[in-house]
Amino acid sequence: MASESFSFPVMTAADIAEALHTYGIAPNANLRADDIAKPAPDLLPGVFSLFLVNIAGYVANHVQPTSFPALPDVGIQIIRLFQRSRHFLESIRFNSFTLRDLFRPTPRRVVYVLSAIINYLHFRQEKISLLQPIVDEFPDTNEHRAELKAKIAEHQKAIADHELKEQMEEPVVQQLQTEVDSLTQRVQEYNKQQVALRAKAKAIDEEKEEILSKISQADFELMKQRQENSKLLSKVVESPEKFQQALEKKASRAQLKNQERIAMQKIEEKNNTLEVYTKAYEKLSKHLSEISALQEHAAAAKAADKEVKALKAKIAVQNLEIDTLAPKIVELQRKAFETEEHLKAKEKERDQKIADNARKMASLKSEMDRKHQSFEDRQRKVEETITKVIL
């Protein structure tokens, strides 16, 4: 198919100038038929530049120069313009376009090339007119498609933002979880120490009470002994006979003093022990205050744990929102796919109609060619008959 040539009628210079103005690809607003008959070197580059931008849809800054300065970058642009122009002409089976046609065109080649372009534009305009009713059946397809794509992009952006926020909060949650676990373990250890210290403090308190009771009992016994000693002394003064008894009792008093001294030693030892227990009690009180501080820290850790749980609950709610958005996105994608399938079906139907019209045009053209040939045969026969009659 690529080897077939593109057949078209060669137009006049006036028709070409008018068509160039009609399709908006005239290099200047004052283009006339004389400019086609005697072309300037920048005529074809100007026409092709406007054609590629306005008709073929190339970007304007990629299709430039309309003159031929000797700068290297402009030379590259001219080569690019030639390549794209030749690619288009080859796509419509016009295979004889050369670089000479762009640099040094002859009037005959300018008319020939521009006739090919304008005949293509006429053909294109006819096909667009045939397809316009089909296009009019779906006026809002592109708008609806763009709206669906915008909604999908919006939901995808919301999901991406949520995932990014979740990823950014994940290290904080992990760090808080680690701190909470560490504080929980420390609280458990301090609770065990507190239980042990309380048991030890209770034992110390019981022993202290026992020592105090023994001290009170010893003080009471000492006071009784002193009272008895006072009575004995009074009896010795009253009766010498009783002095002997007092001497006898002196030994017992000495023994009592010895017992008193022993009791005082015991009391001193018990006082030392009581002092030790008092210091231990103070240390225990200090430990208890530290334990209270740790409990406050543990309460703060529990509050942090509650905050972590609240964050996890929030994340769970956001995940639920994502799960609810996912079916909507799927539904939108399904609708977009259905719309595209419907559009493809209509495009296929359009292509089928175009193919049918092409076949009809080909049949009509062949019928016209046949009639034209028949008309030429008849004309030739009439001319032969007239020639015979004249002769």
PyMOL commands that set and color helices and strands:
alter all, ss='L'
color gray80, all
select helices_A, chain A and resi 13-22+33-37+43-54+60-62+72-91+99-103+107-136+141-238+241-390
alter helices_A, ss='H'
color red, helices_A
deselect
rebuild
show_as cartoon
